[in-house]
Amino acid sequence: MRLNLLKTMDYRGSPIIMVLGIGTCCLAVLGLLTAFPAFINRVHQYDFTCYYMGAYVLNHHEPLYRELYPVIEPRIDGLPYSPYIYPPFFASLLRPLATIAIRPAQTLWLWINLGLLIVGWRWLLRLITLSLGQAYLLLGFLILFPPLYETLILGQVNLILFGLVLGCLLLLRRPSTSAWVDILAGSLIGIAGVIKIYPLAFGLIFIIHRRYRAIAGVIGGIMAAIGVGIWLGGGWQNTIIFFTEIMPNLRHLSNIIDQSIWPFSKRLFQEHNYIYQYHNQVIYLTLKPLINAPLLAPIVAVILASTIGIPSIKYFFARWRGDSNADLLWFDLGLIISLTLLCFPVVHNHYLFLLVIPMAWLMNHARSLASNQRQWLWLGLLMSLLPLVIERFWRFLLDQAPTPIFLSFGFISNVILWALLIYYRPIKPISAQPYHQQA
């Protein structure tokens, strides 16, 4: 019998859930509509322009990290950009895109990402049991999820990471105990960690579940990606420069509007200046802290990190000593993702797209709960989603009342999600059946 998620929500007995759900959905639709102009003109694809520039430089056999950008400015059609700061590996992957003009390349990159979204959606359906109609509702949820369209607007790589992490999870959940399956799963995390550093933390799943052979896969994936970067990314020189000059300076890229514990604490207790666009005007804003006490910021950050980290570490240690199964793998990876995005120093809003993985676990977990518990879980999920949806309107909110809370919606959302995961952590395993499309 197929799981009917709409029935498990039990709307008739939960008017609060119904109102909150409808309100969240309406705000999400409104947020997506406000994003459409950016989809059309693609002028905000700052990150893809950066990737494109790196690939274009490689195609012209120039040093990747030197100040050669004025030479290629005519190529990018006056679009805003920032210097390329990623490994040669990723620039080498985009070299075919850099053989065409920037505007068609932007369009093609958008369609590639939409294709990756469909692949990720199909892979999610292998984890959660849904009817055909509910499967399309899940796709609608993904489309309305604000970190998705922020990813598409910026031309970011989160959908690539999403596919690599989901692929790893699906491999780990296979009944086969082949060493090569574990090594392949680990290699996907290794490759993701070369594109962006923080997915390397997801490799903790291999230690917790004693899949130690996958660690060799992580190392192999990293070495393979570096090798491709050397081969197609301008030789040894670019790779050496990345590891010796670029990578050590990445720690300085943390932005005060990031959504992890450390910038959140700074916003609460330190004054900061912001520059952003609103209604085609450049806004200069001095944001006052809730309490002007800079010395409190690191103290509060450590307290928050301890409050979140200690229960998580305690759970992981117990899991390492316990059994492993497919459902626990899914849950534990979701908890690691949430914890990483809470604690990593650089966490932009679009990084939070990976929270789809733990959210999907909670949706699937709802079927094992009694009716009253199920309602509380759905209420918690909606409370976690609502700040992410409201985040789309932070410029409007700051214009009404400048407070650091309005720059912290992503962090608040992830804290609620982490609390839900800890509270509903599985005690008994849940069997999950694969999705099969009905005729």
DABELGI-V830431 format. One record per residue. N is the residue number from 1. RES is the residue in one letter. PSI is psi in whole degrees, -180 to 180 (none if undefined). OMEGA is omega in degrees with one decimal (NA if undefined). BURIAL is b if it has 16 or more other ideal C-beta (glycine too) atoms within 10 Angstrom, else e. Layout:
N	RES	PSI	OMEGA	BURIAL
N	RES	PSI	OMEGA	BURIAL
//
This chain:
1	M	135	-177.4	e
2	R	149	178.5	e
3	L	129	177.0	b
4	N	97	-175.4	e
5	L	-31	-178.6	b
6	L	-36	178.7	e
7	K	-35	-178.1	e
8	T	-21	-179.4	b
9	M	-23	172.1	b
10	D	60	-175.2	b
11	Y	-37	-172.7	e
12	R	-32	178.9	e
13	G	3	-174.3	e
14	S	72	179.5	b
15	P	-31	178.5	e
16	I	-43	178.6	e
17	I	-41	-179.4	b
18	M	-49	-178.6	e
19	V	-45	-179.2	e
20	L	-39	179.3	b
21	G	-45	179.1	b
22	I	-43	179.2	e
23	G	-43	178.9	e
24	T	-42	179.3	b
25	C	-43	179.3	b
26	C	-43	177.8	e
27	L	-37	179.3	b
28	A	-42	177.5	b
29	V	-44	178.5	e
30	L	-41	178.0	e
31	G	-41	178.2	b
32	L	-40	178.9	b
33	L	-38	178.5	e
34	T	-20	-179.5	e
35	A	-14	-174.4	b
36	F	-42	177.7	e
37	P	-36	178.6	e
38	A	-33	175.6	b
39	F	-38	-174.2	e
40	I	-51	-175.7	e
41	N	-19	174.2	e
42	R	22	-179.4	b
43	V	-18	-177.4	e
44	H	9	179.2	b
45	Q	58	-177.0	b
46	Y	-43	-173.7	e
47	D	-41	177.1	b
48	F	-37	176.9	b
49	T	-38	176.2	b
50	C	-46	179.2	b
51	Y	-43	-179.1	b
52	Y	-43	179.4	b
53	M	-43	178.7	b
54	G	-44	179.3	b
55	A	-38	179.8	b
56	Y	-41	177.3	b
57	V	-43	178.6	b
58	L	-41	179.5	b
59	N	-25	-179.6	b
60	H	15	171.0	e
61	H	40	176.9	e
62	E	156	176.2	e
63	P	136	-170.5	e
64	L	-34	-170.4	b
65	Y	16	178.1	b
66	R	167	-175.5	e
67	E	73	178.6	e
68	L	7	-171.8	e
69	Y	-34	175.7	b
70	P	-27	-179.9	e
71	V	-33	-175.0	e
72	I	5	179.9	b
73	E	-40	176.9	e
74	P	-28	-177.6	e
75	R	-29	-174.5	b
76	I	13	167.3	b
77	D	36	176.6	e
78	G	10	-179.4	e
79	L	146	175.9	b
80	P	149	-177.2	e
81	Y	169	172.5	b
82	S	160	-177.7	e
83	P	151	178.3	e
84	Y	124	-176.6	b
85	I	16	-177.1	e
86	Y	170	-179.1	b
87	P	156	176.2	b
88	P	-29	-179.2	b
89	F	-49	-175.2	b
90	F	-39	177.4	b
91	A	-37	-179.5	b
92	S	-32	178.5	b
93	L	-30	-175.7	b
94	L	7	-179.4	b
95	R	-39	176.4	b
96	P	-38	178.8	e
97	L	-32	-176.9	b
98	A	0	175.4	b
99	T	-11	176.8	e
100	I	169	-177.9	e
101	A	159	-172.6	e
102	I	-41	-177.0	b
103	R	-50	174.3	e
104	P	-34	179.0	e
105	A	-38	176.7	b
106	Q	-44	180.0	b
107	T	-44	179.6	e
108	L	-40	178.4	e
109	W	-39	176.9	b
110	L	-45	-179.9	b
111	W	-35	175.2	e
112	I	-44	-179.7	e
113	N	-37	175.9	b
114	L	-37	174.7	e
115	G	-41	176.8	e
116	L	-34	176.3	b
117	L	-44	179.8	b
118	I	-41	177.4	e
119	V	-46	179.1	e
120	G	-40	177.4	b
121	W	-47	179.2	b
122	R	-38	179.2	e
123	W	-35	174.9	b
124	L	-35	-178.9	b
125	L	-12	172.1	b
126	R	-14	-179.3	b
127	L	-37	-172.2	b
128	I	133	-175.8	b
129	T	116	-177.2	b
130	L	152	169.2	b
131	S	171	-177.1	b
132	L	-44	179.4	e
133	G	-40	178.9	e
134	Q	-30	176.9	b
135	A	-39	178.3	b
136	Y	-29	172.8	e
137	L	-38	176.5	e
138	L	-41	176.6	b
139	L	-41	176.8	b
140	G	-40	176.7	e
141	F	-44	179.7	b
142	L	-41	-178.4	b
143	I	-36	-178.6	b
144	L	-6	-178.0	b
145	F	113	-171.5	b
146	P	-40	178.3	b
147	P	-22	177.3	b
148	L	-53	-175.4	b
149	Y	-19	169.8	b
150	E	-38	175.2	b
151	T	-45	-178.2	b
152	L	-39	179.8	b
153	I	-44	-178.1	b
154	L	-17	-174.7	b
155	G	34	-175.0	b
156	Q	179	-171.5	b
157	V	13	-173.2	b
158	N	-30	179.3	b
159	L	-30	173.2	b
160	I	-46	178.4	b
161	L	-41	178.3	b
162	F	-46	179.3	b
163	G	-42	179.9	b
164	L	-42	-178.8	b
165	V	-43	177.1	b
166	L	-41	177.2	b
167	G	-41	176.4	b
168	C	-46	-178.3	b
169	L	-43	-179.7	b
170	L	-38	177.4	b
171	L	-43	-179.8	b
172	L	-30	-178.0	b
173	R	-6	178.1	b
174	R	146	179.3	e
175	P	-19	179.8	e
176	S	140	176.7	e
177	T	22	-178.9	e
178	S	139	177.4	e
179	A	-33	-177.4	e
180	W	-30	176.0	e
181	V	-45	178.2	b
182	D	-42	-179.4	b
183	I	-41	178.2	b
184	L	-42	177.7	b
185	A	-44	178.5	b
186	G	-36	-179.0	b
187	S	-32	178.1	b
188	L	-40	176.5	b
189	I	-38	177.6	b
190	G	-44	178.9	b
191	I	-43	177.4	b
192	A	-37	-179.2	b
193	G	-21	174.8	b
194	V	-35	177.2	b
195	I	-50	173.7	b
196	K	144	-172.7	b
197	I	-40	-167.3	e
198	Y	-27	177.7	b
199	P	-15	175.8	b
200	L	-29	178.0	b
201	A	-24	-179.3	b
202	F	-17	176.6	b
203	G	-11	175.2	b
204	L	-26	179.8	b
205	I	-33	-178.5	b
206	F	-34	178.9	b
207	I	-45	-177.5	e
208	I	-39	-177.6	b
209	H	14	173.8	b
210	R	36	174.7	e
211	R	65	-169.6	b
212	Y	-25	178.7	e
213	R	-27	179.4	b
214	A	-25	178.0	b
215	I	-38	174.5	b
216	A	-35	176.5	b
217	G	-39	176.9	b
218	V	-48	-180.0	b
219	I	-43	178.8	e
220	G	-41	178.1	b
221	G	-41	178.1	b
222	I	-47	-177.8	b
223	M	-39	178.7	e
224	A	-43	179.9	e
225	A	-41	177.4	b
226	I	-39	178.4	b
227	G	-43	176.2	e
228	V	-39	178.1	b
229	G	-37	177.6	b
230	I	-42	-175.6	b
231	W	-47	-174.5	e
232	L	-3	-174.8	b
233	G	29	172.7	b
234	G	14	175.6	b
235	G	-171	-175.6	e
236	W	-34	-171.6	e
237	Q	-47	-179.9	e
238	N	-40	-179.6	b
239	T	-42	178.7	b
240	I	-42	179.2	e
241	I	-40	-179.9	b
242	F	-47	-175.2	b
243	F	-26	-175.9	e
244	T	-27	-176.2	e
245	E	-45	-174.7	e
246	I	-54	-174.6	b
247	M	-41	178.3	e
248	P	-23	-179.1	e
249	N	-4	-178.4	e
250	L	-25	-179.6	e
251	R	-19	179.9	e
252	H	-1	-175.9	e
253	L	-1	178.3	e
254	S	130	-176.6	b
255	N	144	-177.1	e
256	I	-17	177.0	b
257	I	8	177.0	b
258	D	165	-167.5	b
259	Q	36	175.0	b
260	S	-180	-173.2	b
261	I	-44	-169.7	b
262	W	-53	176.7	b
263	P	-30	176.7	b
264	F	-45	-180.0	b
265	S	-38	178.0	b
266	K	-40	179.7	b
267	R	-36	-176.7	b
268	L	-30	-168.9	b
269	F	5	178.9	b
270	Q	146	175.9	b
271	E	139	-179.6	e
272	H	151	176.8	b
273	N	140	-177.5	e
274	Y	147	172.7	e
275	I	123	178.4	e
276	Y	166	180.0	e
277	Q	139	176.5	e
278	Y	124	-175.7	e
279	H	46	177.6	e
280	N	21	176.0	e
281	Q	145	176.1	e
282	V	121	-176.8	e
283	I	128	173.7	e
284	Y	116	-173.5	e
285	L	131	170.0	e
286	T	113	-175.1	e
287	L	118	-179.7	b
288	K	142	178.0	e
289	P	165	174.5	b
290	L	-41	174.8	e
291	I	125	-178.0	e
292	N	85	-178.3	e
293	A	78	-175.3	e
294	P	-31	-178.5	e
295	L	-22	179.1	e
296	L	-24	-174.0	b
297	A	-55	179.8	b
298	P	-31	179.3	e
299	I	-48	179.1	e
300	V	-38	179.1	b
301	A	-44	179.3	b
302	V	-40	178.6	e
303	I	-45	178.4	e
304	L	-44	179.9	b
305	A	-39	178.7	b
306	S	-42	-179.7	e
307	T	-38	180.0	e
308	I	-39	-172.3	b
309	G	-41	-174.7	e
310	I	-49	177.1	e
311	P	-35	-179.8	e
312	S	-46	179.7	b
313	I	-40	177.9	e
314	K	-43	178.1	e
315	Y	-45	-178.0	b
316	F	-38	179.7	b
317	F	-42	177.6	e
318	A	-38	179.3	e
319	R	-38	179.5	b
320	W	-33	-179.3	e
321	R	-8	-174.7	e
322	G	-161	-177.4	e
323	D	169	178.1	e
324	S	141	172.4	b
325	N	177	-172.4	e
326	A	-42	-178.1	b
327	D	-40	179.2	b
328	L	-36	176.4	b
329	L	-45	-179.6	b
330	W	-49	-179.5	b
331	F	-48	-175.0	b
332	D	-39	176.5	b
333	L	-40	177.6	b
334	G	-41	178.6	b
335	L	-39	177.8	b
336	I	-41	179.0	b
337	I	-49	179.6	b
338	S	-46	-178.0	b
339	L	-41	179.0	b
340	T	-44	-177.4	b
341	L	-15	172.1	b
342	L	-32	-169.8	b
343	C	-22	-179.4	b
344	F	138	-173.8	b
345	P	-33	-178.1	e
346	V	107	179.5	b
347	V	96	176.2	b
348	H	164	-176.8	b
349	N	-37	-175.8	b
350	H	-19	174.3	b
351	Y	-29	-172.1	b
352	L	-2	175.4	b
353	F	-32	-179.4	b
354	L	-13	176.4	b
355	L	-11	174.2	b
356	V	-35	-176.1	b
357	I	-52	175.5	b
358	P	-32	177.2	b
359	M	-40	178.4	b
360	A	-36	177.3	b
361	W	-43	179.6	b
362	L	-40	176.9	b
363	M	-43	-180.0	b
364	N	-35	-178.5	b
365	H	-24	-176.3	b
366	A	-28	-175.8	b
367	R	-19	-178.1	b
368	S	-1	-174.0	e
369	L	155	171.3	e
370	A	162	-172.4	e
371	S	-46	-177.2	e
372	N	-38	176.9	e
373	Q	-38	-179.9	e
374	R	-41	-179.8	b
375	Q	-41	178.5	b
376	W	-37	178.8	e
377	L	-46	179.0	b
378	W	-36	176.3	b
379	L	-43	177.7	b
380	G	-40	178.3	b
381	L	-43	178.0	b
382	L	-37	176.8	b
383	M	-29	176.1	b
384	S	-37	-179.4	b
385	L	-36	-173.1	b
386	L	-46	178.3	b
387	P	-36	177.9	b
388	L	-37	178.9	b
389	V	-42	179.6	b
390	I	-30	-177.1	b
391	E	-30	179.8	b
392	R	-24	-174.2	b
393	F	25	-174.3	b
394	W	-32	179.2	b
395	R	-44	177.7	e
396	F	-44	-177.7	e
397	L	-41	178.0	b
398	L	-33	178.3	b
399	D	-28	179.8	e
400	Q	-42	-176.0	e
401	A	98	-177.9	e
402	P	103	178.1	e
403	T	144	-179.1	b
404	P	-19	178.8	b
405	I	-34	-177.6	e
406	F	-6	173.3	b
407	L	15	-171.7	b
408	S	17	-174.5	b
409	F	-40	179.9	b
410	G	-41	177.9	b
411	F	-46	-179.9	b
412	I	-43	179.4	b
413	S	-45	-177.5	b
414	N	-35	176.5	b
415	V	-44	178.4	b
416	I	-42	179.2	b
417	L	-44	178.0	b
418	W	-44	179.8	b
419	A	-40	176.7	b
420	L	-43	-179.6	b
421	L	-44	179.4	b
422	I	-41	-177.1	b
423	Y	-41	-176.4	e
424	Y	20	179.5	b
425	R	141	-172.8	b
426	P	137	173.1	b
427	I	-45	173.8	e
428	K	143	-178.7	e
429	P	147	177.8	e
430	I	128	177.7	b
431	S	133	-179.8	e
432	A	127	-179.0	b
433	Q	149	179.6	e
434	P	159	179.4	e
435	Y	135	173.6	b
436	H	128	-176.9	e
437	Q	134	177.9	e
438	Q	149	177.2	e
439	A	none	NA	e
//
